[in-house]
Amino acid sequence: MIKENLQKIKNSIPDNVTLVAVSKTKPVADLQEAYDAGQRIFGENRIQEMAEKYEVLPKDIKWHMIGHLQSNKVKYMAHFVDLIHGVDKFKTLKEINKQAKKHNRVINCLLQAKIAKEDTKFGLSFQEIEAILTSDETAELKNINIVGFMGMATFTDNTTQLQEEFSSLKKLFDQLKTQHSSLEILSMGMSGDYPLAISEGSTMIRVGSSIFGKRNYN
Ligand SMILES: *Cc1c(COP(=O)(O)O)cnc(C)c1O
């Protein structure tokens, strides 16, 4: 089923949209199945779980951290993580920079924007994003590269609301891109809303249950 699900999604999205297969909570065998079907980018939301999977799976996999970050755990992924989606504090950027430096790497990061109306979702305000991008302190962090933004919409089937939330971030992205050429990724859209996110300008979707089936937790 995993192979068929992947194929169906890939056939339905434009070539310029990157598919992150969100494999959190799923066993290594499921990831291997997706890998055998050609998938190379996987997203996890727990650093430890991602590190364990990284150890046993093929080394050409690109690992994306999509979860909320605890600074004290960044060190467990700094040697291999490909992209960190959920940066919502300047302090976290500093820690990523510090750990990346130890491994002589530059780690790509996305700033997580708060676009949902719910209180439960993490994220920076648009003003905070702009402040981080333009600050001298950020410019001093040579071992991180801010390559775009990530947003999670409200959990709703109100299409108009979803559209507004996605398009607000796309607008900010386009606006800031004119001054910050490193911005190239807009990570928006999950199983329930990725077609809409793509039509609103997403370049990277994070899809879990539509590939691997329902999760029991998380
Ligand atoms: C779990 C998760 C996803 C994937 O969710 P699905 O609804 O299973 O596609 C995407 N993004 C984040 C940040 C997640 O935590």
The ligand as a Tripos MOL2 file, in Angstrom:
@<TRIPOS>MOLECULE
LIG
   15    15     1     0     0
SMALL
NO_CHARGES

@<TRIPOS>ATOM
      1 C1          2.4960   14.7750   11.8440 C.3       1 LIG1
      2 C2          2.8490   15.9870   11.0710 C.ar      1 LIG1
      3 C3          2.5870   16.0840    9.6950 C.ar      1 LIG1
      4 C4          1.8920   15.0060    8.9020 C.3       1 LIG1
      5 O1          0.5550   14.8670    9.2620 O.3       1 LIG1
      6 P1         -0.4680   13.9780    8.4190 P.3       1 LIG1
      7 O2         -1.7850   14.5680    8.7270 O.co2     1 LIG1
      8 O3         -0.3220   12.5870    8.9190 O.co2     1 LIG1
      9 O4         -0.0950   14.0860    6.9780 O.co2     1 LIG1
     10 C5          2.9850   17.2460    9.0340 C.ar      1 LIG1
     11 N1          3.5980   18.2470    9.6800 N.ar      1 LIG1
     12 C6          3.8650   18.1900   10.9980 C.ar      1 LIG1
     13 C7          4.5560   19.3370   11.6370 C.3       1 LIG1
     14 C8          3.5050   17.0690   11.7320 C.ar      1 LIG1
     15 O5          3.7750   17.0320   13.0490 O.3       1 LIG1
@<TRIPOS>BOND
     1     1     2 1
     2     2     3 ar
     3     2    14 ar
     4     3     4 1
     5     3    10 ar
     6     4     5 1
     7     5     6 1
     8     6     7 2
     9     6     8 1
    10     6     9 1
    11    10    11 ar
    12    11    12 ar
    13    12    13 1
    14    12    14 ar
    15    14    15 1
@<TRIPOS>SUBSTRUCTURE
     1 LIG1         1 GROUP 0 **** ****
